[in-house]
Amino acid sequence: MKIKKGDDPIHKIPTREQVELIRRQYPVGTRIILNHMDDSQAPPPGTKGTVAYVDDIGQIGVKWDTGSSLSLIPGVDSFSKEPAPEKAKHKRSSSLER
């Protein structure tokens, strides 16, 4: 099967609506965990980072905890959001209950 340039996800430019969806899914400050990136400059799998921006073609700019900055391409690179830390639950003291 021959792949046309426009069919290749690396060369496919997302619509404005798709970029806005990516921005809502990955707002600035979101913590990311890298699973796999096919790039010689990529940090190792398991590296964590923080979303710095989403550009106009939907690439997610990440400041990696290793000190590097390298963008993720949704649909090409494999990554996930770091689970949010659980907030401490305050247990009511039985002496306050009536």
C-alpha positions as CSV (number, residue, x, y, z in Angstrom):
1,M,0.0,0.0,0.0
2,K,1.4,3.4,-1.0
3,I,1.0,6.2,1.6
4,K,0.2,9.6,0.2
5,K,1.9,12.6,1.8
6,G,-1.4,13.9,3.2
7,D,-2.2,10.5,4.7
8,D,0.9,10.4,6.8
9,P,0.1,11.5,10.4
10,I,3.3,13.4,10.6
11,H,2.3,15.6,7.6
12,K,-1.3,15.9,8.5
13,I,-2.2,19.3,9.9
14,P,-5.0,19.3,12.4
15,T,-8.0,21.6,12.0
16,R,-8.4,24.6,14.3
17,E,-11.1,22.7,16.2
18,Q,-8.7,19.7,16.7
19,V,-6.0,22.1,18.0
20,E,-8.5,23.6,20.5
21,L,-9.4,20.2,21.7
22,I,-5.8,19.3,22.3
23,R,-5.4,22.6,24.2
24,R,-8.4,21.7,26.4
25,Q,-7.1,18.2,27.0
26,Y,-3.5,19.3,27.8
27,P,-3.6,22.8,29.3
28,V,-0.4,24.5,30.4
29,G,0.9,22.9,33.6
30,T,-0.4,19.4,32.8
31,R,2.0,16.7,33.9
32,I,2.9,14.2,31.2
33,I,4.7,10.8,31.2
34,L,6.5,9.8,28.0
35,N,5.9,6.2,26.8
36,H,7.7,6.3,23.5
37,M,9.0,8.9,21.0
38,D,10.7,7.9,17.8
39,D,13.4,10.7,17.9
40,S,17.1,10.5,18.6
41,Q,16.8,13.5,20.9
42,A,13.9,12.0,22.9
43,P,14.1,11.5,26.7
44,P,13.9,7.9,27.8
45,P,10.5,6.2,28.3
46,G,9.0,7.0,31.7
47,T,10.4,10.5,31.7
48,K,8.0,13.1,33.2
49,G,7.4,16.7,32.1
50,T,5.1,19.7,32.2
51,V,3.1,21.1,29.3
52,A,4.4,24.5,28.4
53,Y,2.2,25.2,25.4
54,V,0.2,23.8,22.5
55,D,1.2,25.4,19.2
56,D,-1.0,26.2,16.2
57,I,-0.4,22.8,14.6
58,G,-1.3,20.9,17.7
59,Q,2.2,19.9,18.9
60,I,2.5,19.9,22.7
61,G,5.5,21.7,24.0
62,V,6.9,19.9,27.0
63,K,9.6,21.0,29.5
64,W,10.9,17.6,30.6
65,D,12.1,17.0,34.1
66,T,15.5,16.1,32.6
67,G,15.9,19.8,31.6
68,S,15.3,19.3,27.9
69,S,12.4,20.7,25.9
70,L,10.9,18.7,23.1
71,S,7.4,18.7,21.6
72,L,5.1,15.8,21.5
73,I,3.0,15.1,18.4
74,P,-0.4,13.6,19.3
75,G,-1.1,10.5,17.2
76,V,2.6,9.9,16.6
77,D,4.2,9.9,20.0
78,S,3.0,7.8,22.9
79,F,2.4,9.6,26.2
80,S,-0.1,9.9,28.9
81,K,-1.2,12.4,31.6
82,E,0.3,11.8,35.0
83,P,-2.5,10.9,37.4
84,A,-3.4,13.8,39.7
85,P,-2.2,13.3,43.3
86,E,-5.0,12.3,45.6
87,K,-6.0,15.0,48.0
88,A,-5.9,14.2,51.7
89,K,-9.3,13.3,52.9
90,H,-10.3,14.8,56.2
91,K,-12.0,12.4,58.4
92,R,-14.5,13.9,60.8
93,S,-13.7,13.3,64.4
94,S,-16.4,11.2,66.1
95,S,-16.3,13.6,69.0
96,L,-17.7,16.3,66.7
97,E,-20.6,14.2,65.4
98,R,-23.9,14.4,67.3
